[in-house]
């Protein structure tokens, strides 16, 4: 019986240590990983949709450099350009939520 109680207590400690930090969808937090996930998502979306014109490092190619785009445009202005196009850039390359994630990330490029 004593061994059983020790086993149960040990398992409860292990399970308690593994819990927590999960998604809390009601409050919109998940232990601080939203920003990391958004950054990964933004970078993935940029690699899939933007680098063919703006360069692998966003240094510019057939499209302008985006390396310091955040010092020129606000997040809302960047999102508007993504959604509606500008110059040779076509509109509609990303949907609204994708454009929001990418615009937020690009606005930080200063």
NORDA-V840835 format. One record per residue. RES is the residue in one small letter. PSI is psi in degrees with one decimal (999 if undefined). OMEGA is omega in whole degrees, 0 to 359 (* if undefined). Layout:
res->RES psi->PSI omega->OMEGA
res->RES psi->PSI omega->OMEGA
//
This chain:
res->x psi->-40.0 omega->181
res->x psi->-41.6 omega->179
res->x psi->-38.6 omega->179
res->x psi->-44.4 omega->180
res->x psi->-39.4 omega->177
res->x psi->-42.2 omega->178
res->x psi->-46.8 omega->180
res->x psi->-44.8 omega->179
res->x psi->-43.5 omega->179
res->x psi->-44.1 omega->178
res->x psi->-39.7 omega->180
res->x psi->-35.5 omega->176
res->x psi->-43.3 omega->179
res->x psi->-45.8 omega->180
res->x psi->-36.9 omega->178
res->x psi->-37.7 omega->180
res->x psi->-29.6 omega->181
res->x psi->-17.8 omega->183
res->x psi->178.8 omega->177
res->x psi->165.1 omega->179
res->x psi->9.9 omega->181
res->x psi->-178.2 omega->180
res->x psi->130.2 omega->173
res->x psi->84.6 omega->189
res->x psi->-26.0 omega->180
res->x psi->-41.9 omega->182
res->x psi->-8.2 omega->178
res->x psi->14.5 omega->179
res->x psi->158.0 omega->176
res->x psi->48.4 omega->176
res->x psi->20.7 omega->175
res->x psi->10.1 omega->181
res->x psi->-6.6 omega->180
res->x psi->-47.2 omega->182
res->x psi->-42.8 omega->179
res->x psi->-41.3 omega->179
res->x psi->-40.4 omega->178
res->x psi->-39.0 omega->178
res->x psi->-46.1 omega->179
res->x psi->-42.7 omega->179
res->x psi->-44.1 omega->180
res->x psi->-46.3 omega->181
res->x psi->-38.2 omega->177
res->x psi->-45.1 omega->179
res->x psi->-40.2 omega->179
res->x psi->-44.3 omega->179
res->x psi->-38.6 omega->183
res->x psi->-28.7 omega->191
res->x psi->-17.1 omega->191
res->x psi->-31.1 omega->189
res->x psi->-21.8 omega->179
res->x psi->-28.2 omega->178
res->x psi->-32.1 omega->186
res->x psi->2.2 omega->177
res->x psi->153.4 omega->182
res->x psi->-34.0 omega->179
res->x psi->20.0 omega->181
res->x psi->26.4 omega->181
res->x psi->-8.5 omega->182
res->x psi->144.5 omega->176
res->x psi->-112.5 omega->174
res->x psi->-20.8 omega->173
res->x psi->166.0 omega->182
res->x psi->162.4 omega->175
res->x psi->141.1 omega->176
res->x psi->9.0 omega->185
res->x psi->-30.6 omega->179
res->x psi->31.4 omega->184
res->x psi->-28.0 omega->180
res->x psi->-20.3 omega->177
res->x psi->-11.9 omega->180
res->x psi->-37.6 omega->184
res->x psi->150.2 omega->173
res->x psi->170.2 omega->177
res->x psi->-44.5 omega->182
res->x psi->-38.2 omega->178
res->x psi->-40.4 omega->178
res->x psi->-44.0 omega->179
res->x psi->-41.0 omega->179
res->x psi->-41.8 omega->179
res->x psi->-42.6 omega->180
res->x psi->-45.4 omega->184
res->x psi->-37.3 omega->188
res->x psi->-5.3 omega->181
res->x psi->167.7 omega->177
res->x psi->132.0 omega->182
res->x psi->-126.0 omega->181
res->x psi->-8.9 omega->181
res->x psi->123.4 omega->180
res->x psi->156.6 omega->176
res->x psi->162.5 omega->172
res->x psi->21.0 omega->178
res->x psi->-27.9 omega->179
res->x psi->153.8 omega->174
res->x psi->176.3 omega->186
res->x psi->-46.9 omega->182
res->x psi->-38.6 omega->176
res->x psi->-42.0 omega->179
res->x psi->-37.0 omega->179
res->x psi->-44.4 omega->180
res->x psi->-46.3 omega->181
res->x psi->-42.2 omega->180
res->x psi->-40.1 omega->178
res->x psi->-44.5 omega->181
res->x psi->-46.7 omega->181
res->x psi->-34.2 omega->179
res->x psi->-24.9 omega->177
res->x psi->-5.3 omega->180
res->x psi->99.3 omega->184
res->x psi->999 omega->*
//
